[in-house]
Structures are given as C-alpha cells and as structure tokens.
Amino acid sequence: MTTSVTKRLLLAVLVLSVVATIGVSGCKSGGANDTIKIGGTFNLTGNMASLDVPASNGALLAVKEINAAGGVLGKKIDFILLDGKTDPATVGNTATQLVNEKVVAIVGNTDSDSALAVGPIAQAAGIPYITAGATSPNLPAQVGDMMFLEPFGDNVQAAAGVEFAVNQLHAKTAYLLYDKGTEYTKLLAKYWKDAFTKANGPNSILLEDTFQNRDTDFSAQITRLKALKQQPDVMLIAVLEATDGGTIAKQFRDAGINLPIIGGDGWDGPQLIEVGGANTHDVYFTTHAFMSETEGTDKVKKFWAAYKAEYNKDPESAFAPLGYDAVYLLVDAIKRAGSTDGKAIRDALEKTSGFEGVTGSITYQPGSHIPQKAVTIIAVKDQKYTLGATVVPQYIPAP
C-alpha cells in the first residue's frame, strides 16, 4: 500500500467519524449546554418489572410534561433511562453508566435491594438519588446524605397496617408470613411484629413462617398454620410483588383459610387479582395512593387521564404516580436551588415542605430524608380495589 493511498484512507475515516458524531448529536434534544441530564434506573425486565415499568412510565410522563412546559432553568430534560434487569450487578452498572453520562441526579427503583446497589454509587459521585418506591427507612443512613426516599418508610406503613387491623378488624392475634429473600419483606415483617406485639402483647404472633419469591407451592405453610391449636385473627403477609400475593391468596383460600390478610405495598398491582381472582376477598394492603379514575383525588384523576392518554391503558398501581412524583420532586428542588450542582440540589430537597404530589404531600423534617406522608389502605372487594382507610399511625417502630 502506497503512502498516498494510506493518507486518502485516513482522511476518509476521519470524515466518516465526524459525520457519525454529528448524527448522534442530532438525535438529542440539543447540545450539552441546552439540556439537563437526569438518570433513571428501573428494573424494566425480570421479577421487579411489575412495579418498575409503571414507575418508569410515570417518570417518562413527568419528563414529557415538564419539557412541554419549557423544561427547568431554561433547559429541557435529557432523561437517560436504563434497565437494571432485576439483577443486583446490572442495577449497580446502571448507576455507574449514569454517573459516567454526567447526570445531575438519579431517580428510580422501587425495591430496597436495588436502591442499595444504586445509592452508594450516586453518593460517591456526589449526586442526589431519589428512590421512587424503595421503603426501607434505613436507606439514608446506609447510603449517605445524597439518598432520599420519596415514599414513606416501611416502619410507617407497617404501623398503619397494624393499626387498621387492630382498630378496624379487632385483631388480637396474628400469623406472620414473609419472603425471606429480600430486604423489603424482612423489614416489613420485623416492623409488623414490633407494632402488633406493642398493641397486643408479646405472644400475640402465634406463628412466623417464610417463603421465597415466586414460590408456587405453599402447602407446607398452610399445614403448619392449620396445625395451630388457636387460629389467628389476621394474617400479616409480606410479598415483594403482587404475583406472590395472588398465589398465596388463592392457595390459602382454596385450603379453607379465609382469615383477613394484611399486606404491604408489594401487594399493589393488577397481578394480585389476575392470579388470585375471587380468592382475593378480605385482602387489605398499605400503599401510596388510592388509584381510581372516578373516586380518587383531583390529582389522581388528572394523572389517571394523562397516563391513559400517553400509554392507552390505566395506571397499573400506585407505583406509576410514585415515578411521576419523583421526577417532579427533583425538578422542584432544582428550580429552588437555581443550580444543577449536586450539593445545591440536596440542600433544596432537604428544605422541601408541602410539595403536593399525586401520592400525597411531601415534607422532609430537619435531619430526615424520609418524607412525612399518610398511608393509604386498600380493601379488595369483589375483585376491585376500594379505599379502606387513610392512616397516620400513632405508634411507629424505630428503624
């Protein structure tokens, strides 16, 4: 190969590289100075997709609305959405990718295990991370000052569920069943036990039992429950996602166990009724908002209409508006900070007071990165979700 030919080939490669670079830039909403990059990490595939897909849809809807209204600080949002695939290593990799993309903050994830994979990476990079659904009240202490919960903590929802069981269902004894494989379900069970024994005495939990996410056979647990000399008044059952709730409700009801079931927000999702069907009677669970096209709050109705218009389907659960609220909460802080600096955004988030979201009003008390929010109790009746109660619990177990 001659020197002149080599030069021509090198020139051709250089030209193609420049064209390719221009083409990629043209796909974005503007240059680096015209946008504010926000990261979104959600488990769009795998077992957590039933919660994270609605949450990511809510986040994307919020970004679309904000950009249509002019963006934030005079710039449009460039929302970079990545799939953690319900795999801890992959979830952590999404956080690293987003940090490398120079995002100013991260929103996402609906479970505490994923939040624990993302949080330390965001913390080390000095950028805020708002979880759209993880509820472990230990997360801020475990991760650091850049970690914020948008939902209430598990100790709050556990206390609300127990208060409802004691005051409304007159429960004095309980059976406790939980998924032993996740941080969320183990913590929820711990807080339930604390709150229930506080109300009814140290021996009021008649039996504790466990299972693993996506188990399909609960005959052993059913046998142990039936063998009790005294049957409990209620069952406290912590599941990671609604598919397990439907399976458990169906098998326990088919076995003749018709006791009321109290669950956490992992029960929230269409899979509960899809799998459990008519066996979901007398199921009550704590969640973040009562989602109804006709009976919800004005904010819920407005969100419902916007979500349906965007995705041609109803919001699947309260996790859809949680994702939506997380983006608006972050953008509100960026506006008040007047900056995209991580510490400035963190400081503005800490001062959030009376932020009105679809899932309720958010206020962070001094020294706390977990908001004060009321807890919604859903009652399943005739295979439909109805509003059971709205509870601000009197006693809350310590994290």
C-alpha angles and dihedrals in degrees: 000000000000125000093245092053090048091053092050091051092049090050091051091051091050092051092049091050092053092048091049091051092051090049093054093047090050091061092063126081091250144318124308091271093051098058141049112223116222121179126223121194116184136153098246092169133035128042096319093056090092088069103025099050092059089044092050090047089054091049092050091049091053092050091050092051094046093049091047088054092053103277124249128307088000093302135102121241117250100203113199109199120193132182118234090190091216088281117124095217092048091046089055090048091055089058092050091049091051092049089051088051087059096239115177093221142353130231128183151066124103101210132067096231091059091044089055089054094050102035101068091049093052090044093053090050092050096238127128120252120200114191113216096207115354107121108187106129088208094066099092091050092045095047109027144241095319092063119097132175116216093190127055121271126266091246088060096048091044091053091048092051092049092046089053092048093049099041102033103027095031091228117178099166132036146190114223122209125168144165105259095201105071137061092228098055095042092051093046090053090049093052093044090054091048094049096040096049089045088058100037109021138267095290098048094102100078097187139005121203138165143210138178128253112275094012109160102195120062097165093115093053091046091051092052092048093049091049092065114113089222122037115223125243095234141009119232106203124179116198129172094221140009096256089069090047091055092048093049094046092050096048096043093047092046087053090056097257105135100164118138113270122218115197140172129239091287085080090062111106142079090262089075093068095029090060102027100039115172089355091076092082116128092021117141125180139177118239144152105265141356103251112207132144092215107020104038126098119283090261091051091050092049092048091046092055093047093047092048092048091050100043103021091235139080120266105274097216145332088286089077093064090040089064090045093050092047092061094045091047091053094046090049089055093047090052093049091045091049085212144077093221110127096230092046091052090047091052091049092049090052089055094051109133128172096355103172111218133168088257094050142279117321125209126163113209118217110283094013130101093186115088127234105243137155119246123237119217115207119203116201111219126169089350092302133107115246131176108264099175146314111239136192099185121227097210119043121185115236115257 
